[in-house]
Amino acid sequence: MVYMDTEELITQLKKSGFWAECDCGEEFKLSEAILFDGTKPFPEEALELQTAMIEGLEDEKIELEKKKNLASTKAEITAASVNIGKNLEKVFPTMKDFKWNLSDCRFLSDPIDMIVFNGLSINKIESISFIEAKSGAARLNAHQKAVRDAVNDQKITYKVI
């Protein structure tokens, strides 16, 4: 059995034409890699790469922290907006521009804010309105869109059970 010291092994590997695969899945030629004896001080080239990688990780950490803080801030703003919206939905019928007769309204909250039975208060329903109040940049959620689409597609039935 032939024994090589670490330096000889590194020299042979660099000349071998072998390829290796890193943990990330990338393949590379050993002849192009920085191979060194880990029991000795790092070569200058390896130290420079290590320093660059550490700095890159620090930059990524800072960027991740910024994203985390932004996500928290956005979540807080969204939660506050939703809560304000939920409360405004309850007082919406009392606003001066509300055009439906309050006696005809039935508050649901979810998936839509209310259904108005236009004419219910005089025992003569002319139509039924599905009402969803939104403010600012708020958009319909998936359930609200499904209700809107069912109404628009006239997929509405009435059953007595």
C-alpha positions in Angstrom: 0.0 0.0 0.0 1.4 3.4 -1.0 0.9 6.3 1.4 0.9 9.9 0.3 1.1 12.9 2.5 -1.6 15.5 2.2 0.3 17.8 -0.1 1.0 15.0 -2.6 -2.7 14.0 -2.5 -3.8 17.5 -3.2 -1.3 17.7 -6.1 -2.5 14.4 -7.6 -6.2 15.5 -7.2 -5.5 18.8 -9.1 -3.9 16.8 -11.9 -6.5 14.0 -12.0 -9.2 15.7 -14.1 -11.7 14.5 -11.5 -15.0 16.4 -11.0 -16.6 16.9 -7.6 -20.1 17.9 -6.5 -20.7 20.5 -3.7 -23.6 20.3 -1.3 -25.5 22.8 -3.4 -25.5 20.2 -6.3 -23.1 22.1 -8.6 -20.3 20.1 -10.2 -16.8 21.5 -10.6 -13.3 20.4 -11.7 -11.0 19.7 -8.8 -8.2 21.3 -10.9 -10.1 24.6 -10.6 -10.9 24.3 -6.9 -8.8 25.7 -4.0 -7.6 22.5 -2.4 -5.6 22.8 0.8 -4.6 21.0 4.0 -7.2 21.9 6.6 -4.7 21.2 9.4 -2.6 24.2 8.2 -3.4 27.9 7.9 -5.8 28.7 5.1 -4.2 29.9 1.9 -4.7 33.6 1.2 -7.0 32.9 -1.7 -9.3 30.7 0.5 -9.3 33.4 3.2 -10.4 36.0 0.7 -13.3 33.8 -0.5 -14.3 33.0 3.1 -14.3 36.7 3.9 -16.4 37.5 0.8 -18.8 34.7 1.7 -19.2 35.9 5.3 -19.8 39.4 4.1 -22.4 38.1 1.6 -24.1 36.2 4.4 -24.1 39.4 6.6 -25.7 41.3 3.7 -28.3 38.6 3.2 -29.0 38.6 7.0 -29.5 42.4 6.9 -31.8 42.1 3.8 -33.8 39.3 5.5 -34.2 41.4 8.6 -35.5 44.3 6.5 -38.0 42.0 4.7 -39.1 40.5 8.1 -39.7 43.9 9.5 -41.5 45.0 6.4 -43.7 41.9 6.5 -44.5 42.6 10.1 -45.4 46.2 9.4 -47.5 45.2 6.4 -49.3 42.5 8.5 -50.0 45.1 11.2 -51.4 47.6 8.7 -53.4 44.9 7.0 -54.8 43.7 10.3 -55.7 47.2 11.4 -57.3 47.9 8.0 -59.4 44.7 8.2 -60.5 45.5 11.7 -61.5 49.1 10.8 -63.3 47.7 7.7 -65.2 45.2 9.8 -66.4 48.0 12.1 -67.2 50.4 9.3 -69.3 47.6 7.7 -71.6 47.7 10.7 -72.2 51.5 10.6 -72.3 51.7 6.8 -76.1 51.5 6.7 -76.3 54.6 8.9 -74.3 56.8 6.5 -76.1 59.6 4.7 -75.3 58.3 1.2 -76.7 54.8 2.0 -79.5 54.5 -0.5 -81.3 51.4 0.7 -84.1 51.3 3.3 -82.5 50.1 6.5 -85.6 47.9 7.3 -85.0 46.0 4.0 -81.3 45.2 5.0 -80.0 42.1 6.5 -76.4 42.2 7.8 -74.4 39.0 7.0 -70.8 40.1 7.3 -69.4 37.1 5.6 -69.1 36.2 2.7 -70.7 39.5 1.8 -71.7 42.4 4.0 -75.5 42.4 3.5 -78.4 41.4 1.5 -81.1 44.0 0.8 -84.6 42.8 0.1 -85.7 46.0 -1.7 -89.4 46.6 -0.7 -89.5 44.1 2.2 -90.6 46.9 4.6 -93.8 47.4 2.5 -94.3 43.7 1.8 -93.5 44.2 -1.9 -90.0 43.0 -2.8 -89.0 44.4 -6.1 -85.5 43.0 -6.1 -82.7 41.6 -4.0 -79.3 43.3 -3.7 -76.1 41.7 -2.6 -74.0 44.5 -1.0 -70.2 44.4 -0.3 -68.7 47.6 1.1 -65.0 48.3 0.3 -62.8 51.2 1.0 -59.3 52.3 -0.1 -57.5 49.7 -2.2 -59.5 46.8 -0.7 -60.5 44.1 -3.2 -63.0 41.3 -3.2 -61.6 38.0 -1.7 -62.2 34.7 -3.4 -65.5 34.0 -1.6 -66.9 37.4 -2.4 -65.9 37.0 -6.1 -67.6 33.7 -6.1 -70.8 35.3 -4.8 -70.5 38.1 -7.4 -70.0 35.6 -10.2 -72.9 33.5 -9.2 -75.2 36.6 -9.2 -73.8 37.8 -12.5 -74.3 34.3 -14.0 -77.8 34.2 -12.6 -77.0 31.0 -10.7 -79.5 31.8 -8.0 -82.2 29.5 -6.8 -85.0 29.6 -4.2 -86.0 26.4 -2.4 -88.5 25.6 0.3 -87.4 22.7 2.4 
